[in-house]
Amino acid sequence: MMRTLAFAGLFIAGLAATHPVLGQGAPFEEVVVNVGNMGLTITNAGFIGQSNIRNNPAGAPSFEYPIDSGVEHLFEAGLWIGVVRSDGVVSVRTGAQTASGGYRPGAAGYEMAQFSPIIERSTLPESEAFSGSAISHQDFYTSFVDTAAVLPGTSIPTPDVSGQVGALVAQQTHAWNFPFTEYFTIVNFDIVNIGNAPWDSVYVGLFHDLVVRNVNTTTENGSAFFNKGGLGYLEDQFTSYAFNAGGTEESINTYGAVAFLGAEWTDTRTGLRRFFHPNVADEYLRDGLPAPSYNPRFWLFSGGVNEFAVPTSDIDKYRFMAEPYPNPVNYPTTTELEDAIDAWKTRLRTDGQTSNGNWIGLSSIGPFVGVAPGDTLQATFAFVAALKPEEFQGQGGKGIDNDVSRAFLRNNILWAQRTYAGEDNNLNGILEPQEDANQNGRLDRYLIPEPPASPRLRVEFEGFDNPDTGRQESRTVLYWDRRAEESVDPVTGLKDFEGYRLYRSNPGDDISGNILNRATLIAQHDRPGNRTGFNNGFDAVALDAPVTFDGDPTEYWYRFEAENLLSGWQYLFTLTAFDEGDPDAGLESFESSRTANAVRIFPGTPASAENRKVGVYPNPYRVNAAWDGGSSRTRKLNFYNLPPRAEIRIYTLAGEIVATLDHDSATYVGDTRWYANLSADNRILPGGEHSWDILSENGLNISAGLYLFSVRDLDSGDTQQGKFVIIK
């Protein structure tokens, strides 16, 4: 039995013990999968995503990649279960459907009710959710049912009670922060027939309204926001995808996709568990069963007719799950069918360039001949994101979708498939002797080679007296521990640590929204005497003895001084560990996550109680300064040499107060729109600086000219004054 199914069985049994009355349920909950380089909102009510992300870009992400970039890929997604009931009624139970406002309690199409809260587990020892039973770096477990008459804790009726089939779904999501896994989240559904009658001719689908837009920089609302989509599907990788084909906002160009990974069910004729995937279609046909199929379908949000109209009845929904488009039965020859498919793919790919791309998607699999009472049907999908290659970035690359532009997407899907497959290298659901990597006699999914653990990284702004300027300044120093050196690869069982790599972005890389991927290697130190790495050793960064800091029990064994950093600019630093690999066996060296300890640093003056001369930079300030964002709300002027607690006032020459800023170095992390749009929560500021967005107290743009300011030290009462110029 596979590890995921075994755990799901225990999880469901625990739910039954905790919640003996079906429909008793739990309050609605949502959480964000964010351990890697993507953010995905999941819920305990059968749907995925944050439909209000366009109107609330500062809220939780929907399906964001890269994380903190503002590039979103999903309006909403939801599980569909289509069955023929024992009374002959065709019923499709939906966790989400085409709806302009997204999820609303009790709304038509949201037919699942939360049954249990969301539980987090993690394999990372430093996580508060660390558990020996976890599968990935960030697991979320929950469940929902289609049997509730009302939504738990309310008197709101559950939609379409007459269509209930008796389904309990245990949902598990898995995510890792390795570089080769940080762009996908795996979602596993264990669908249990808790009714008294069998289900026949079952299909399972994932409804998805994929929409790729940068919510921070776009100015479009309503239908104009949604109709720029380019879409497509990859038959050989069982994936539907979307990209921004017609939007003109400043943004990086990416793909967002939903991939089917595999399924498992109990053959009602034999009582044996079977793997279900198009890869094993021949086995099903040999046994007299319908071949497993993957079926990507699309329809228009509004205005579509016939095959492009929104399916509203269960009969139409089931037909969309079961019948492909273009349907081979409508084409006499293979050539005609291939021509129809090519024309269809061209339309999906190009409609967004003419603002006609508001398509909704569904990825379904089936048919499962039957699911008996008490049996579990397991279906697994992945949400996968990817950058377009560099040559397809910029406005000219938005509408391009070809084999070359999809290269990273295909690679990322392959890693999602490989991660799900684990030891099942040929994805046939059978553990063959040469596949049993850990020699435990069972097929383990999610068993992949792992790089060393991510080092713990700490940043300090250390003050020093600069003899060249005669002033106290600060340098940025990075410290890290050596836990990566004790890591054991779960497949080989070896400690194979090789070295460390330090990456840093450059000034202005944050404007692109993809600062993490812009970071380049600035230092590498690794073990000498082998064929991997630089063989330069660790002497340049190693400390003679570890150092510790107040409130932090970690022992730090390495120190690196970051030189030549410009005050006020945002830099991203990240430190990875990598293993030796095996050159003789052709095994590549694996590197730890570039997101796990990534930190954004703003060099500048530290807070000091000394009476230092307060100043402003840049001065003069010119509108559209190099670090400004793309709007009047994302401008930035910095006050420096501030005391730990201060009140800053900006005046006109006539003495009118333009703005008042309260500074507290202990809590200040940037409170303007610039930081919300162009930075992230993992930022560190030096303490003696404060940014102003060059707006009045009422949020209005101010005129060009000369301005005065005062800074009052709230501890000593001392006040300093100065002036600066704004040029437009």
Secondary structure as UniProt FT lines:
FT   HELIX           3..18
FT   TURN            22..23
FT   STRAND          30..33
FT   STRAND          39..43
FT   STRAND          47..48
FT   TURN            51..55
FT   TURN            57..58
FT   STRAND          63..64
FT   TURN            67..68
FT   STRAND          71..72
FT   STRAND          76..84
FT   TURN            86..87
FT   STRAND          90..94
FT   TURN            100..101
FT   TURN            105..106
FT   TURN            108..109
FT   STRAND          113..122
FT   TURN            125..126
FT   TURN            128..129
FT   TURN            132..133
FT   STRAND          138..145
FT   TURN            152..153
FT   HELIX           161..163
FT   STRAND          167..175
FT   TURN            179..183
FT   STRAND          184..193
FT   STRAND          199..209
FT   STRAND          213..214
FT   TURN            215..217
FT   HELIX           222..226
FT   TURN            227..228
FT   STRAND          229..234
FT   HELIX           235..237
FT   STRAND          239..244
FT   STRAND          254..266
FT   TURN            268..270
FT   STRAND          273..276
FT   HELIX           278..280
FT   HELIX           281..286
FT   TURN            287..288
FT   STRAND          293..300
FT   HELIX           306..308
FT   HELIX           314..322
FT   HELIX           328..330
FT   HELIX           334..350
FT   HELIX           351..354
FT   STRAND          359..371
FT   TURN            373..374
FT   STRAND          376..387
FT   HELIX           390..392
FT   HELIX           395..397
FT   TURN            398..399
FT   TURN            403..406
FT   HELIX           407..421
FT   TURN            422..423
FT   TURN            425..426
FT   HELIX           433..435
FT   TURN            437..438
FT   TURN            445..446
FT   STRAND          457..466
FT   TURN            467..470
FT   STRAND          471..480
FT   HELIX           483..486
FT   TURN            490..492
FT   STRAND          497..504
FT   TURN            507..508
FT   HELIX           509..512
FT   HELIX           515..518
FT   STRAND          520..526
FT   TURN            539..541
FT   STRAND          542..549
FT   TURN            550..551
FT   STRAND          552..562
FT   TURN            567..568
FT   STRAND          571..579
FT   TURN            583..586
FT   TURN            596..597
FT   STRAND          599..601
FT   STRAND          615..617
FT   STRAND          621..622
FT   TURN            626..627
FT   TURN            632..633
FT   STRAND          637..640
FT   STRAND          645..651
FT   TURN            653..654
FT   STRAND          657..664
FT   TURN            665..667
FT   HELIX           673..678
FT   STRAND          683..684
FT   STRAND          690..692
FT   TURN            697..698
FT   STRAND          705..713
FT   TURN            714..716
FT   STRAND          719..727
//
